[in-house]
Amino acid sequence: MTQAIAPQPGIMTIDPYVGGTSHVAGIENAVKLSSNENPLGPSDKAVEAFRRAAHQLHRYPSTDHAALRAALAQVHGVDAERVICGSGSDEIIAFLCQAYAGPGTEVVHTVHGFGMYSISAKAAGATPVEVLEADRVTDIDALLAACNKKTRLVFIANPNNPTGTMISDAEIARLADGLPKQALLVLDGAYADYVEGYDGGASLVDSRQNVVMTRTFSKLYGLGGLRIGWGYGPAHVIDVLNRIRGPFNVSQAALDTAEAAVRDVAYADHCRSENARCRTILAEGLAALGVPSDVSHANFVLARFGSADEANACDAWLQSQGLIVRKVAGYKLPAALRVTVGDESACRRVVHAVRQFKEGKSA
């Protein structure tokens, strides 16, 4: 009998997202530098909030996320009524595709962009459209040229992952103003917290009706394990997204912990400062060994090698030394490795191991 049960068109073309490797066979206590996690972890205040939340696990969480939205408004200077919270910023991305894309439409993103743009587009039945970058930097003219009457969403990450590069607000404004009237620009600000004084595009959201910003607590705030993020957009967009959002999409433990984390501004500033310091150690140390990277505005560097074979060989050597980084061939960068900025010891270990590799000691 022929099987008649089938998923929606496009679902089986999705290559499932694969996260950064966490373990190496035969290596104990390996240093994980593959998922852009904060090596300092969450603030003590966030940890304490999580502990307190354990006493209320039998209760359903808030459906309106009002306390966290108010905290975000206070700290980031946004309008709480136009904030939506999700299970990581991934869920906000999925909501946007579900609400605005679909069969016969297109979702535009850069060639080295976050894999969930394409996955969420296909899940909604839309066609993802990849656009080339200019030397690993978002190319506004190329994005505008890719747009047409089918375009519904345009995703860019700023700073971008896995390149770490960043474009100006003026360039983003030019993109927003040049989009077709039916299209939304989505600014993925997963790494915006690492840029001193940068609002992630919030001011652009406030001045336009076609720009949405997404943010996460998984990076600077060290809450990747709790899966919580947020979005900020025009009232008409947030109203639509709240209509498809599940009423209990974020746990109370995540809401309480995120609120404590965002209010602990001093700790966030410390993490940002330490990241910048250790990023310089890592990037300059690798550059001195002939392994360049673009200036990174995030918590990782994209280390570029002479070939895919060299990058793969270096990755194998790093693993043998208990250092786990991220191969990015899936992002069409086969000759590169993305290295999370760890603490100072981890960064110096990476530089030392790459020096050994370059000197042939891995042979």
LOPAVO-87193 format. One record per residue (C-alpha): residue in one letter; residue number from 1; x negated, y negated, z. Coordinates in Angstrom, 1 decimal, padded with zeros to 4 digits. Layout:
BEGIN
- aa  i  xx  yy  zz
- A  NUM  X  Y  Z
...
This chain:
BEGIN
- aa  i  xx  yy  zz
- M  1  000.0  000.0  000.0
- T  2  -001.4  -003.4  -001.0
- Q  3  -002.0  -005.7  002.0
- A  4  000.3  -008.7  001.6
- I  5  -000.9  -010.6  004.7
- A  6  -003.3  -013.3  003.7
- P  7  -004.6  -016.5  005.1
- Q  8  -004.0  -019.9  003.5
- P  9  -006.1  -020.7  000.4
- G  10  -009.5  -022.0  001.3
- I  11  -009.9  -020.2  004.7
- M  12  -012.0  -017.3  003.3
- T  13  -014.4  -019.7  001.7
- I  14  -015.4  -021.0  005.1
- D  15  -018.8  -020.0  006.3
- P  16  -018.4  -019.9  010.1
- Y  17  -020.4  -022.4  012.0
- V  18  -023.5  -021.0  013.7
- G  19  -024.9  -022.7  016.8
- G  20  -028.5  -023.0  017.8
- T  21  -030.3  -019.9  018.9
- S  22  -030.4  -019.5  022.7
- H  23  -032.6  -016.5  023.2
- V  24  -035.7  -014.8  021.7
- A  25  -036.1  -011.0  022.0
- G  26  -038.9  -010.1  024.4
- I  27  -039.4  -013.7  025.7
- E  28  -038.2  -014.6  029.1
- N  29  -037.5  -018.2  030.1
- A  30  -037.7  -019.6  026.6
- V  31  -037.3  -023.3  026.2
- K  32  -034.1  -024.0  024.1
- L  33  -034.6  -027.0  021.8
- S  34  -032.1  -025.9  019.2
- S  35  -028.8  -027.5  020.2
- N  36  -029.6  -031.2  021.0
- E  37  -028.7  -030.7  024.7
- N  38  -029.8  -033.2  027.4
- P  39  -032.7  -031.5  029.2
- L  40  -031.9  -033.5  032.3
- G  41  -028.4  -032.1  032.5
- P  42  -025.3  -034.0  033.8
- S  43  -025.5  -036.6  036.6
- D  44  -025.1  -035.5  040.2
- K  45  -021.8  -037.5  040.3
- A  46  -020.5  -035.5  037.4
- V  47  -021.5  -032.2  039.0
- E  48  -019.8  -033.2  042.2
- A  49  -016.6  -034.1  040.3
- F  50  -016.7  -030.6  038.6
- R  51  -017.0  -029.0  042.0
- R  52  -014.0  -030.9  043.4
- A  53  -012.0  -029.9  040.3
- A  54  -012.3  -026.2  041.3
- H  55  -009.8  -026.7  044.0
- Q  56  -007.1  -027.6  041.4
- L  57  -007.6  -024.9  038.9
- H  58  -004.0  -023.7  039.4
- R  59  -002.7  -027.0  038.2
- Y  60  -002.0  -028.0  034.6
- P  61  -004.1  -030.9  033.5
- S  62  -003.0  -034.4  032.7
- T  63  -001.3  -034.6  029.4
- D  64  -002.0  -038.3  028.8
- H  65  -005.7  -038.3  029.9
- A  66  -005.0  -041.8  031.3
- A  67  -007.8  -041.9  033.9
- L  68  -010.5  -040.9  031.5
- R  69  -009.2  -043.3  028.8
- A  70  -009.2  -046.1  031.4
- A  71  -012.8  -045.3  032.3
- L  72  -013.9  -045.2  028.6
- A  73  -012.1  -048.6  028.1
- Q  74  -014.0  -050.1  031.1
- V  75  -017.4  -048.8  030.2
- H  76  -017.3  -049.1  026.4
- G  77  -015.1  -052.1  026.0
- V  78  -012.4  -050.3  024.0
- D  79  -008.6  -050.4  024.1
- A  80  -007.5  -047.4  026.3
- E  81  -004.2  -047.2  024.3
- R  82  -006.1  -046.4  021.2
- V  83  -008.3  -043.6  022.7
- I  84  -007.6  -039.9  022.2
- C  85  -009.4  -037.1  024.0
- G  86  -010.2  -033.7  022.6
- S  87  -012.0  -030.5  023.2
- G  88  -015.3  -031.9  021.9
- S  89  -015.4  -034.4  019.1
- D  90  -015.0  -031.3  016.9
- E  91  -011.3  -031.2  017.8
- I  92  -010.8  -034.8  016.8
- I  93  -012.4  -034.1  013.5
- A  94  -010.1  -031.1  013.0
- F  95  -007.0  -033.3  014.0
- L  96  -008.0  -035.9  011.3
- C  97  -008.2  -033.2  008.6
- Q  98  -005.0  -031.6  009.7
- A  99  -003.2  -034.9  009.7
- Y  100  -004.5  -036.6  006.7
- A  101  -006.0  -034.0  004.3
- G  102  -004.5  -031.0  002.6
- P  103  -004.1  -029.2  -000.7
- G  104  -004.9  -031.4  -003.6
- T  105  -006.9  -033.9  -001.6
- E  106  -010.6  -034.4  -001.0
- V  107  -012.8  -035.0  002.1
- V  108  -016.1  -036.7  001.4
- H  109  -019.3  -036.3  003.5
- T  110  -023.0  -036.5  003.0
- V  111  -025.0  -033.5  001.9
- H  112  -026.9  -033.3  005.3
- G  113  -023.8  -034.0  007.4
- F  114  -022.4  -032.0  010.3
- G  115  -021.0  -028.6  009.1
- M  116  -017.6  -029.1  010.8
- Y  117  -016.6  -031.7  008.2
- S  118  -016.5  -029.1  005.5
- I  119  -015.1  -026.4  007.7
- S  120  -012.2  -028.6  008.9
- A  121  -011.5  -029.8  005.4
- K  122  -011.2  -026.3  004.1
- A  123  -009.1  -025.2  007.1
- A  124  -006.6  -027.9  006.1
- G  125  -006.6  -026.8  002.5
- A  126  -008.6  -029.8  001.2
- T  127  -011.7  -029.8  -001.0
- P  128  -014.9  -031.0  000.7
- V  129  -017.1  -033.2  -001.6
- E  130  -020.8  -033.4  -000.8
- V  131  -022.7  -036.6  -001.6
- L  132  -026.4  -036.9  -001.9
- E  133  -028.4  -039.0  000.5
- A  134  -031.3  -041.3  -000.4
- D  135  -034.4  -039.9  001.3
- R  136  -032.3  -038.4  004.1
- V  137  -030.5  -041.7  004.7
- T  138  -026.7  -042.2  004.1
- D  139  -026.2  -043.8  000.6
- I  140  -023.2  -046.1  000.7
- D  141  -023.1  -046.5  -003.1
- A  142  -023.1  -042.8  -003.7
- L  143  -020.3  -042.3  -001.2
- L  144  -018.2  -045.0  -002.9
- A  145  -018.9  -043.5  -006.3
- A  146  -017.6  -040.1  -005.0
- C  147  -014.2  -041.5  -003.9
- N  148  -011.1  -041.4  -006.0
- K  149  -007.3  -041.2  -005.8
- K  150  -007.6  -037.8  -004.1
- T  151  -009.9  -039.0  -001.3
- R  152  -008.3  -039.0  002.1
- L  153  -011.2  -038.9  004.6
- V  154  -014.9  -040.0  004.4
- F  155  -017.1  -038.7  007.2
- I  156  -020.5  -040.2  008.1
- A  157  -022.5  -039.6  011.3
- N  158  -024.5  -042.6  012.5
- P  159  -027.1  -041.7  013.7
- N  160  -027.0  -038.7  011.4
- N  161  -027.6  -035.1  012.3
- P  162  -029.9  -033.4  011.5
- T  163  -031.9  -036.3  010.0
- G  164  -031.8  -038.7  012.9
- T  165  -031.5  -041.6  010.5
- M  166  -029.2  -044.6  010.9
- I  167  -027.6  -047.3  008.7
- S  168  -026.5  -050.8  009.7
- D  169  -023.0  -052.0  010.7
- A  170  -023.1  -054.2  007.6
- E  171  -023.5  -051.1  005.3
- I  172  -020.8  -049.3  007.1
- A  173  -018.5  -052.3  006.7
- R  174  -019.3  -052.3  003.0
- L  175  -018.2  -048.7  002.8
- A  176  -015.0  -049.3  004.7
- D  177  -014.1  -052.2  002.6
- G  178  -014.8  -050.4  -000.6
- L  179  -012.7  -047.2  000.1
- P  180  -009.5  -046.4  -001.8
- K  181  -006.5  -047.7  000.1
- Q  182  -005.3  -044.2  001.1
- A  183  -008.6  -043.2  002.6
- L  184  -009.9  -043.3  006.2
- L  185  -013.5  -043.7  007.2
- V  186  -014.6  -041.6  010.1
- L  187  -017.7  -042.6  012.0
- D  188  -019.1  -039.6  013.9
- G  189  -020.9  -041.2  016.9
- A  190  -022.1  -038.0  018.6
- Y  191  -025.5  -039.6  018.9
- A  192  -024.5  -043.2  019.2
- D  193  -025.1  -043.2  023.0
- Y  194  -028.9  -042.8  022.3
- V  195  -029.0  -046.2  020.6
- E  196  -029.5  -049.1  023.0
- G  197  -026.7  -051.6  022.6
- Y  198  -024.9  -049.8  019.8
- D  199  -021.1  -049.5  020.1
- G  200  -020.8  -046.5  017.7
- G  201  -018.7  -048.5  015.3
- A  202  -016.0  -049.6  017.9
- S  203  -016.1  -053.2  016.6
- L  204  -015.5  -052.0  013.1
- V  205  -012.5  -050.0  014.3
- D  206  -011.1  -053.1  016.0
- S  207  -011.4  -055.2  012.9
- R  208  -010.0  -052.8  010.4
- Q  209  -007.1  -050.4  009.9
- N  210  -009.0  -047.7  008.0
- V  211  -011.9  -046.9  010.4
- V  212  -011.9  -044.2  013.2
- M  213  -014.7  -043.4  015.6
- T  214  -015.4  -040.1  017.3
- R  215  -017.7  -039.6  020.3
- T  216  -018.8  -036.8  022.6
- F  217  -019.8  -036.0  026.1
- S  218  -022.0  -033.1  024.9
- K  219  -025.2  -035.0  024.2
- L  220  -026.3  -037.9  026.5
- Y  221  -023.9  -037.0  029.2
- G  222  -025.0  -033.3  029.3
- L  223  -021.5  -031.8  029.3
- G  224  -021.7  -029.6  026.2
- G  225  -020.5  -026.6  028.2
- L  226  -017.2  -028.3  029.1
- R  227  -016.2  -029.2  025.5
- I  228  -014.9  -032.8  025.8
- G  229  -015.0  -035.7  023.4
- W  230  -012.9  -038.6  022.3
- G  231  -011.8  -040.7  019.4
- Y  232  -011.0  -044.4  018.9
- G  233  -009.0  -045.8  016.1
- P  234  -006.2  -048.0  014.9
- A  235  -002.9  -047.6  016.7
- H  236  -001.2  -046.0  013.7
- V  237  -003.9  -043.3  013.4
- I  238  -004.0  -042.5  017.2
- D  239  -000.2  -042.2  017.1
- V  240  -000.4  -039.6  014.4
- L  241  -003.2  -037.6  016.1
- N  242  -001.3  -037.5  019.4
- R  243  001.7  -035.9  017.6
- I  244  -000.4  -032.9  016.6
- R  245  -002.6  -032.7  019.8
- G  246  -001.7  -029.9  022.1
- P  247  -000.3  -031.3  025.4
- F  248  -003.0  -029.6  027.5
- N  249  -005.9  -029.6  025.0
- V  250  -008.5  -030.7  027.7
- S  251  -008.9  -029.1  031.1
- Q  252  -008.6  -031.2  034.2
- A  253  -012.1  -030.2  035.2
- A  254  -013.4  -031.6  032.0
- L  255  -011.4  -034.8  032.3
- D  256  -012.6  -035.4  035.9
- T  257  -016.2  -034.6  035.2
- A  258  -016.3  -036.7  032.0
- E  259  -014.8  -039.6  034.0
- A  260  -017.5  -039.4  036.6
- A  261  -020.2  -039.1  033.9
- V  262  -019.1  -042.1  031.9
- R  263  -018.9  -044.2  035.1
- D  264  -022.4  -043.3  036.1
- V  265  -023.9  -045.9  033.9
- A  266  -027.3  -045.9  035.7
- Y  267  -027.8  -042.2  035.0
- A  268  -026.9  -042.6  031.4
- D  269  -029.4  -045.5  031.0
- H  270  -032.0  -043.3  032.6
- C  271  -031.3  -040.4  030.2
- R  272  -031.4  -042.8  027.2
- S  273  -034.8  -044.2  028.4
- E  274  -036.3  -040.8  029.0
- N  275  -035.2  -039.6  025.6
- A  276  -036.8  -042.5  023.9
- R  277  -040.0  -042.0  025.7
- C  278  -040.3  -038.3  025.1
- R  279  -039.1  -038.6  021.5
- T  280  -042.1  -040.9  020.9
- I  281  -044.4  -038.3  022.4
- L  282  -042.9  -035.6  020.2
- A  283  -042.7  -037.5  016.9
- E  284  -046.1  -039.1  017.2
- G  285  -047.7  -035.9  018.3
- L  286  -046.3  -034.0  015.3
- A  287  -047.2  -036.8  012.8
- A  288  -050.8  -036.7  014.0
- L  289  -050.8  -033.0  012.9
- G  290  -049.5  -033.8  009.4
- V  291  -045.9  -033.0  010.3
- P  292  -043.9  -036.2  009.6
- S  293  -040.4  -037.1  010.5
- D  294  -038.1  -040.0  009.8
- V  295  -037.6  -042.5  012.6
- S  296  -035.0  -040.8  014.8
- H  297  -032.3  -042.7  016.6
- A  298  -031.0  -039.6  018.3
- N  299  -032.3  -036.9  020.7
- F  300  -034.1  -034.8  018.1
- V  301  -036.6  -035.2  015.4
- L  302  -036.5  -033.6  011.9
- A  303  -040.0  -032.2  011.5
- R  304  -040.8  -031.8  007.8
- F  305  -043.3  -029.2  006.5
- G  306  -044.8  -028.7  003.0
- S  307  -042.5  -025.8  002.1
- A  308  -039.7  -023.6  003.3
- D  309  -042.3  -020.8  003.8
- E  310  -044.4  -023.0  006.1
- A  311  -041.3  -024.1  008.1
- N  312  -040.2  -020.5  008.6
- A  313  -043.7  -019.4  009.6
- C  314  -044.0  -022.3  012.1
- D  315  -040.5  -021.4  013.5
- A  316  -041.6  -017.8  014.0
- W  317  -044.8  -019.0  015.8
- L  318  -042.8  -021.3  018.0
- Q  319  -040.5  -018.5  019.0
- S  320  -043.4  -016.3  019.9
- Q  321  -044.5  -019.1  022.2
- G  322  -041.1  -019.3  023.9
- L  323  -040.0  -022.4  022.0
- I  324  -036.6  -022.2  020.2
- V  325  -036.0  -024.9  017.6
- R  326  -033.4  -025.1  014.8
- K  327  -033.9  -024.1  011.2
- V  328  -031.8  -026.4  009.0
- A  329  -031.8  -024.6  005.6
- G  330  -028.0  -024.5  006.1
- Y  331  -028.1  -028.3  005.9
- K  332  -030.0  -028.0  002.7
- L  333  -033.3  -028.9  004.4
- P  334  -035.2  -025.6  004.1
- A  335  -038.6  -027.1  004.6
- A  336  -037.8  -028.7  007.9
- L  337  -037.1  -027.8  011.5
- R  338  -034.9  -029.8  013.9
- V  339  -036.5  -030.1  017.3
- T  340  -034.5  -031.3  020.2
- V  341  -036.2  -033.8  022.5
- G  342  -036.8  -031.9  025.7
- D  343  -038.5  -033.1  028.8
- E  344  -042.1  -034.3  028.6
- S  345  -043.5  -030.9  029.3
- A  346  -041.4  -029.2  026.5
- C  347  -042.3  -031.9  024.0
- R  348  -046.0  -031.5  024.7
- R  349  -045.7  -027.7  024.5
- V  350  -044.2  -028.1  021.0
- V  351  -047.0  -030.3  019.8
- H  352  -049.6  -028.0  021.2
- A  353  -048.0  -024.9  019.6
- V  354  -047.7  -026.7  016.2
- R  355  -051.4  -027.6  016.5
- Q  356  -052.2  -024.0  017.0
- F  357  -050.1  -023.1  014.0
- K  358  -051.8  -025.7  011.9
- E  359  -055.2  -024.5  013.0
- G  360  -054.4  -020.9  011.9
- K  361  -054.2  -019.4  015.4
- S  362  -050.8  -018.0  014.5
- A  363  -052.3  -015.7  011.9
